[in-house]
């Protein structure tokens, strides 16, 4: 087994070479994976308190980069995106609730 190290600026150089269409296409794939992962995570996790209907998705293009974003609105109207993604202490349940890691898994392809 051999470990191959790539130039850390390789992805930028590839995007510059092939244009924004490449990053746009990958952004759309990441967005589709994130939506599917979020829907799957909502089923059976906490059926009485699903946030699947309160997730807003966005995709922004700027230059050669594409940004995919997820905003989760809590029952009280506050932004709970970070807690949804990485987890947080739930005062009502009195315990730490694990995050879904939707965006992280979607960006990694799974």
C-alpha positions as a Python dict, from the first residue, in 0.01 Angstrom:
ca = {
    (1, 'X'): (0, 0, 0),
    (2, 'X'): (127, 343, -94),
    (3, 'X'): (6, 677, 25),
    (4, 'X'): (-9, 932, -253),
    (5, 'X'): (-18, 1297, -156),
    (6, 'X'): (-183, 1537, -396),
    (7, 'X'): (-113, 1906, -431),
    (8, 'X'): (-352, 2087, -196),
    (9, 'X'): (-440, 2337, -468),
    (10, 'X'): (-526, 2064, -718),
    (11, 'X'): (-904, 2106, -690),
    (12, 'X'): (-875, 2481, -754),
    (13, 'X'): (-658, 2423, -1058),
    (14, 'X'): (-902, 2165, -1195),
    (15, 'X'): (-1197, 2400, -1142),
    (16, 'X'): (-1010, 2682, -1317),
    (17, 'X'): (-920, 2453, -1606),
    (18, 'X'): (-1267, 2307, -1663),
    (19, 'X'): (-1468, 2610, -1555),
    (20, 'X'): (-1757, 2664, -1318),
    (21, 'X'): (-1971, 2404, -1495),
    (22, 'X'): (-1770, 2132, -1320),
    (23, 'X'): (-1823, 2272, -971),
    (24, 'X'): (-2188, 2350, -1050),
    (25, 'X'): (-2253, 1988, -1152),
    (26, 'X'): (-2086, 1855, -838),
    (27, 'X'): (-2280, 2107, -627),
    (28, 'X'): (-2606, 1975, -770),
    (29, 'X'): (-2502, 1617, -690),
    (30, 'X'): (-2412, 1714, -332),
    (31, 'X'): (-2746, 1892, -294),
    (32, 'X'): (-2937, 1586, -416),
    (33, 'X'): (-2742, 1356, -180),
    (34, 'X'): (-2799, 1594, 113),
    (35, 'X'): (-3175, 1603, 52),
    (36, 'X'): (-3192, 1224, 35),
    (37, 'X'): (-2983, 1183, 351),
    (38, 'X'): (-3193, 1438, 540),
    (39, 'X'): (-3517, 1265, 443),
    (40, 'X'): (-3377, 927, 545),
    (41, 'X'): (-3252, 1066, 878),
    (42, 'X'): (-3595, 1213, 956),
    (43, 'X'): (-3770, 877, 927),
    (44, 'X'): (-3776, 690, 1256),
    (45, 'X'): (-3532, 917, 1439),
    (46, 'X'): (-3788, 1106, 1646),
    (47, 'X'): (-4118, 1065, 1461),
    (48, 'X'): (-4310, 1316, 1671),
    (49, 'X'): (-4055, 1595, 1619),
    (50, 'X'): (-3925, 1568, 1264),
    (51, 'X'): (-3771, 1878, 1108),
    (52, 'X'): (-3781, 1741, 752),
    (53, 'X'): (-4051, 1990, 653),
    (54, 'X'): (-3853, 2282, 800),
    (55, 'X'): (-3527, 2236, 607),
    (56, 'X'): (-3439, 2500, 349),
    (57, 'X'): (-3180, 2421, 84),
    (58, 'X'): (-2968, 2657, -118),
    (59, 'X'): (-2701, 2648, -381),
    (60, 'X'): (-2489, 2951, -470),
    (61, 'X'): (-2246, 2996, -752),
    (62, 'X'): (-1960, 3243, -723),
    (63, 'X'): (-1674, 3236, -964),
    (64, 'X'): (-1541, 2885, -990),
    (65, 'X'): (-1685, 2780, -654),
    (66, 'X'): (-2024, 2638, -566),
    (67, 'X'): (-2164, 2645, -213),
    (68, 'X'): (-2442, 2414, -96),
    (69, 'X'): (-2623, 2519, 220),
    (70, 'X'): (-2881, 2380, 457),
    (71, 'X'): (-3088, 2582, 704),
    (72, 'X'): (-3301, 2405, 964),
    (73, 'X'): (-3568, 2606, 1141),
    (74, 'X'): (-3664, 2487, 1489),
    (75, 'X'): (-4018, 2471, 1629),
    (76, 'X'): (-3967, 2811, 1790),
    (77, 'X'): (-3852, 2970, 1463),
    (78, 'X'): (-3481, 2977, 1549),
    (79, 'X'): (-3201, 2846, 1328),
    (80, 'X'): (-3099, 2501, 1458),
    (81, 'X'): (-2883, 2401, 1161),
    (82, 'X'): (-2568, 2349, 1365),
    (83, 'X'): (-2743, 2134, 1626),
    (84, 'X'): (-2906, 1931, 1349),
    (85, 'X'): (-2573, 1872, 1177),
    (86, 'X'): (-2333, 1805, 1468),
    (87, 'X'): (-2564, 1745, 1765),
    (88, 'X'): (-2648, 1941, 2077),
    (89, 'X'): (-2767, 1912, 2434),
    (90, 'X'): (-3146, 1874, 2436),
    (91, 'X'): (-3287, 2043, 2745),
    (92, 'X'): (-3630, 1880, 2711),
    (93, 'X'): (-3486, 1528, 2680),
    (94, 'X'): (-3209, 1596, 2930),
    (95, 'X'): (-2944, 1435, 2711),
    (96, 'X'): (-2709, 1496, 2421),
    (97, 'X'): (-2877, 1429, 2086),
    (98, 'X'): (-2642, 1315, 1810),
    (99, 'X'): (-2627, 1514, 1488),
    (100, 'X'): (-2726, 1380, 1148),
    (101, 'X'): (-2403, 1488, 971),
    (102, 'X'): (-2605, 1533, 652),
    (103, 'X'): (-2383, 1791, 481),
    (104, 'X'): (-2061, 1619, 579),
    (105, 'X'): (-2179, 1282, 444),
    (106, 'X'): (-2325, 1439, 129),
    (107, 'X'): (-1999, 1620, 50),
    (108, 'X'): (-1804, 1297, 92),
    (109, 'X'): (-2037, 1111, -141),
    (110, 'X'): (-2228, 900, 99),
}
